[in-house]
Amino acid sequence: MSEEELPIEKFFTEDTISVHLKAGAPPMAKRGYITEVKFEQVGEEILTERQVKEWAKAIEEKGRGSDKGFFEFDERDMKIIQLGNYRITIAQPPFSDGWEITAVRPTVKTTIEDYEGVEELTERLLTRQRGILIAGAPGMGKTTFAQAVAEFLSGNGFCVKTMERPRDLQVGPEITQYTALSGDMAKTADVLLLVRPDYVIYDEIRKTEDFIVFGDLRLSGVGMIGVVHATRAVDALQRLVGRVELGLIPQVTDTVVYLKEGRIETIYDVTMEIKVPTGLIEEDLARPVVMIRNFVTGELEYEIYTFSSQIVTIPVSGKQETSGMERLAIQEIEKEIKSFVKGDILIELTGKNRATAYVSEKNVGALIGKKGERINSIEKRLGVGIDVRPYENGKNEVKQIQWSENQDFVEVKISKRHIIIPSESYIGNAIEIHADGKYLFTATVGGKGAIQLARGSAIAEELEDVIDRKGKISIVPVV
């Protein structure tokens, strides 16, 4: 073995990303490139604890004695060593259930020109400092792209630094790589404010404190490029929700770059407007809305805003069967109902501020509650009138009930503004209204002994149709 050679280097080939060596198991490695990586066995022998310990000792000694090595983490049971291009993790009992060495090495280094459709993005980077999130699933090329961006900015006259834990970005010597000072990235950020970089590459942003540090540096005027795990481009922004004030999100992050299989799949432009969210029409509902647009097409794809005391992300692009606001209303109603009853629930919006909830027959009474108190409380919280109806066999099939007993036929009255269903015998109780044996809705009878429906509502119009064809209206008590 030469002076520069590592004892585990024999397991690396040109396309090897990482080597995994554990006592009691054969040597394994991840080989391939971003689009196709395989985890495969790379040796026949079963490694002994003695072998792994010897290799670990040799790596540790080389790390301490080499000017190309440093320890990112150094505890008795766990060590992380950066040695040249290798990031090596050594774990031992009791932290792990056996001696283990994992060595990771970058296999691809790119320049920003290697990525398609990046011309407008590079122009954006050069105009002024930005807040950018590079997002993607694990192994999709986020760090590789971040390295390319760092060297592009450095090559265009910007002072670039990095924040990494551990430090494994492969960048030129002109870019200083910082780690957590005394284990705290907030202290590193304080140092960086004194150093005054134009851009900081933050790899990886995971915990709440990471997002807070990222946001504080960006709001201080430093250009920030953060690497985050996300399965969709919009998820990267959603990870800021609750960690950064809604109104500050576009100031902290104005661009999201989403990578998939080493390629740029989506770029989002993030801005803020005071407007009525898409799907709402009342002017008094205007509020701050984070607008997420496709950077290439300019199409608005998502909005983030406060709704019913919570921050929501609503898709607004494309042809959809229901609007974003309708889906939000359905989700809110489902969430409330599921806190009281179990099983399948189907919610249908039947009109403005009105919905029908289909639950299993055994759950109808539980959802309505004694004297209708439970459903009334849900309606008050949501500001939506909710009719409760049963369905069959846990499927989205409305049960058409033909009642032969326990039903009370009534004569409905129609005034100029209301349809009135006399129900004096049921004051304080929940009842179902049926038309020719078909369930219409559930209601709780108030102290006046009558149910009043405003004319023009969907249910009122259905009742008027029944009356016009001289059908029978009946009341069925909810047991």
N, C-alpha and C positions, 0 to 999 in steps of 0.2 A: 504494500500500500504506500503510495507516494505521500509526501508531506501534506498535500492539499486534498488527498482523497479521504472520503468518509467510509466507514466500514459497511454502510448500507447502500453505497452507491452502485454496487453490482446489480441491484434490483431495478435500477432505473434504465429505461430505454428512451429513445427520442420522444415517444408519444406518452410517456408515463407522467401522470399528473400527481399521483400520491402513492406512497408505499405504506402498508399496514402490517406491522410485525408484532405478534403477540405470543407469549409463551403458551405452549400447548396447542398451537394451531399452525397450519402451513402459512408461508408468506403470501400476502395478497397485495394487489395493486389496482388502482384505477388507471385505465389506459384508453387513449382515444383523444378526440377533440370535442369541442363544445357541443356539437350536434349529435355526437354518438360516443358515449363513454361507457366502458364496461368494467365492472368490478370482478377481477379474475385471479385465480391462483397462479403464482409465478415461481413456485418451487414445490418439490415433492416432499421434502423433509418436514417433520413436525418440529418446530422450534422449541428448544428447551429454555427454562428460566435462566440457566447459566449463560447461554448464548446471548439472550436479550439483555441481561445485566451487563455483560462485557461490552456489547455494542453501545449501550446507554452510557457506560463509564467513558468509553473512548470519545463519544460525541460531546459529552459534558466537558472533558478535558480540552478538546479542540475548541469548543466554544469559549472557554475561559482564556485560552492561550492565543487565539487568532485575533488580528485587528479587524477581521471581517465578521466577527461574531459578537453577539451580545444576548443577554438573558432578558426576555420580556417578562417572565414569571419564574420565580425561583423559591419553591417551597420543598419540604422534604419529600412529599408524595407526588409532586407535580412540577414539571419544569417545561417552559416554552423557550426555545433557543432559536434565534435567527442567525444562520450561519451561511454567509454568501447568499445564494438564491434559494436556499432551503429554509423552511420554517418547520422545526422539529418539536414535537410534543412527546415528552417522556412521562408515563404514568406508572405508578406502582401501588401495591396494597398499603394501607387499607382504602386509599382513595379509589382505586380500581380493583377488580377482582383478580388481576394478574398483571405481570410486567408487560408493558406495551410501548411501542415506538411508532409514531405516525409522522412521516416526513412528506411535506407538500412542496412542490416546485412548479412555478409557472411554466407552461409549455408554449404560450403564444404571447407575443408582444406586437401591438399594433400601433399605427399612427391614426390620427383622426381622419385622414384622407382615405383610409381603408373602409370607412362606413358610408353606405349609400344614403343620399338625401340629407347630408349633414351641412350643406353649404349655408343655408339660412341660419342654422343653429350656431355655426362658427361666427357668422356676422353678428348675431345677437351677443355672443360671449365677448366680442371685441368692443362693442359699443359702450358698455358700462358694466360695473360689477352686478352680478346676478345671484339669485338664490335658486339653485337647481338641485333636484333630486334625481339620481340615477337609480331606477327601480328594475326589479326582475326577480324571478325565482332563483333559488340557489343553483350555481353552475351555468347561468345563462350569459356570463361575460360582463357583469357589472364592473368588477374591479379592473378588468382589462381595459374597458372603455374609460374608466376614471383615470387610469394611467395615461392613456392617449390624450385625454383632455388636459391633464396636468402638464404634459410636455408641450402640447400645442400652445397653452397660455404662456408657459415659461419662454418658449421660442419666439413669442410675439411681444416680449418686453414687460410681462407681468411678473411681479414677485409672488411666487407660489410656495406655500408650505403645506404639510399634511398633518392630520391628526389620526393616529392609528393605534389600535390595541388588539392584536400585536401589529408591529410594523412589517408589512410584507408587500407594499406597493413597489414595483420595479421602475424607479424613476432615476433620472440623472443626478449627478452630485450637486448640481446647482439648486436642487429642490431639497430643503431640509425636512426630514421626517421626525415629527414629535410623537411621543406617546403620552400616557396619562402621568402627570407629575404627582408623585407621591400617591399614585393610584387614583387620581381625581382629574377628569378631563376639564372640569371647571377651572382648576388651577392652570392647566395648559392654556385654556382660552385667555386667562388673564395675562399670561406671558405673551401670547400672540398679539394681543392688543398693543403691547409695547413694541413688538417687532414690526408691526404695521404692514402685513402682507396685503397684496391686492386680492388674492384668492386663497382659500383654504380648502383642501380636499379632506372631507371627514369620512373615514372608512372604518367601521360600519356604524350606522345609527340604528340602535335597537331599543335601548331602554328610555324611559321618560326623561332621565337626566341628560341623555344624549341629545334628544330633541330640544330640550330647554337650552343647552349650550349652543347648539346649532342656531337656534332662533336668536339668542342674545348676541352672538357674533354677527349675524346677518343684520340685525337692527342697529348694530354699531357701525354699519357701513362697509363691513368686509364682504367681499364676494364669497359665497359659500357653495360648495358642491358636495352633496351628501350621497352616500350609497346606502340604500335600504332594501330589505327583502319585501317583495310584494308580488302577488299572483296576478294582479291587474294594475294598469297604470293609475287608475283613480284610487286604488288602495293606498298608494304612497301618500297621497294627500289626506286620506282619511286617518292615517296614523298621526297626523298633526292635530286632528280634532281632539279637544280636551287637553292638549299639551301646549297649544298656542291659541291665543284668543282668535275667534273667528275673523274679526276684522283685520287681524295682522297676518293671516295666512298668505295673501298675495304678496305682502312685503317680505315675508320670510322665504317663500317659494313662488317664483313667477313662472317656472318651467319644470316640467316633468319629462324625463326621457326614459322610456320603457324598452328594455332589451329582451329579446327572446332568441335563443339559440345563436347568440353572438351577433345578432343583427338588431338595428333600431327598428322596432315595430310601430311605436307610437310616440309622438311628442305632443305635450299639452301646453297651452298658453293659459296662465292663471291670472285673472283680474278680479276686481271688485266693483259692483254697481249697487246703487240704491234703487230698487225696483220692486214691482210686484212679481213674485216667483211665477214661473211658467205654470199655467193650469189654474191660477187664481185670478179673480177679476176685480175684487173690491180694492179700491184705491187705498183704503186705510190699512191694507195688508202689506204695503210697501215696506221693505226692510233691506238691510245689507245682504247682498247675495254674492257669493263667490262663484264666478263664471269660469267654467273649464271648457276651453275650445280646442279643437284639433288645430295644431300649429300650422299644418300644411293647408288644410281646406278652409279653416276659419269657422267650421261648423260648431255650434254650441252643443256639447254632449252631456254635460252634467251641471247641476247647480247645487251649492251647499248653502243652507240657511237655517235659521232657528224656526222651529215649528212646534207648537204645543210644549214649550219649555225644554225641548231637546234639539240638538243639531242633527240635521238629516242631509243625506246625499241623494239627489233625485236625478235619474237619467231623463233627458229631455229630447234626445235625438232619435230618428228612425221612426218607422211605423209601428205603433204598439196598440194592442187591443184596449188597454186602459192607460190613462195618463199617469204621470208620476204622482200627482196628488191623489188620484184614486187609489193607487197601490199603497201609498202612505196611509191613507184613511183606513183601508182594509187591514194593514199591518197593525195599526194602533188598536182597532176594535178586537182583532184576534188576540193581541197581547193581553188586553183587559179581560177578555172572556176566559182565556186559558189560565188565568190566576184563580178562577173559581171552579171550572169544570175540566175534566180530562176527556181525551178522545178526539176524534176528527171534528173540525169546525169548518164550515163554509160560510163566507161572508159575501153578500151581494149588495151593491149600492143601488138603491131603488129610487133615489131622487136626491135633491139637494138637502143635505143634513139629515138623511134618512137611510137606514140600512136594514137588511134582514139577516139574522144569524141562524144558520141551520146547525143544530146539534142533535145528538142521539135523543130518542124519546125519553130515556131515563134521566137525561140531564136538563130537560126543559124546566122542570120545577126548581131544580137546584140553581139554575142560572137566573130565573125570575126572582127567587127568594120569597120569604114570607111577606105577604101583602105587596109584592112587587118591589120591595126595598132594594134588592140587589141590582136588578136591571135599571132601576131609577137612578141609583148612585153612579152606575157606569155611564148612563146617558148624560148626567150632569157633568161628569168629569170630561167627557169627550165632546159635549155639545152636539150630539147626534142622537136622533130617535132610533131605537133599535127594536124591531119585531123579532120575536123568537119563534122558530118553527122547527118541527122535528123532521128528520130524514131517516131513511131505511138503511140498515146493514152497514153503517159507517161509510156509505157511498154518497156522492153528491146527487142523490135522487130525492126530490121532495116527496114527502109522504102525503098522498091524497086520502084524507080520512073521511069515511062515510059514517057519520055518527047515527046510531039508531036509538040511543038513549042518552040521558044527561044533557040534552040540548034544549035550549029555550029559544023558540022562534020569536023574533021581535019585529016591530014595525018601525022602520027607520024614518026619521024626519029630516027634511031638507030645508034649511033656511037660506037666506041670501048669501051668507058667507060660510056656513058650516053644514056638515052632515052630522046629525045627532043620533046616537044609538042609546036608547033608554036602557039603564042597567041598575035600577035602584036596589035590586036584591043582592047586588054583588059589591057594595061599597067597601073599599079597602082591600078587595081581592083581585087577583089576576085572572083574566078571562081570555079566551080565544074567540075571535070572530070568524065565522064561516059563511060562505055564500054557496048555496046549492051543494053543501057537503064539502066544499073545497076550503081549506085553511087559507085565511087572508093575513091575519096578524094577531099578536098578543098585546094586551094592554092591561093597565091597572086602573080600576074604577075609582075616581075621586069622590070627594064628599058631596058633590052635586048629584051623584047617582046617574051620570051619563058620560058617554065618551064622545068627544067632539073632534071632528077631523076638518081641517081647513079645506075648502073646495079648491080644486086645482092641483092638489097633491096626487101622487100616483095611486095611493090606496083609495083616496076619495073618488077618483075617476073610475076606478075598478068597481067600487060599490055602486056608483051611479049607473054604470052599465048593467049591473045585476038588477037594480031597481027598474030600469027602463024595460028590461025583458021579463019583468015580473018574477024574478027569482026569489028564493027564500034566504033571508038573513037570520042566522042563529048564533046564540051565545053558548059556549061550552066552558064550564069552570075548569081552571087548571088545578089538578089534584096535587 
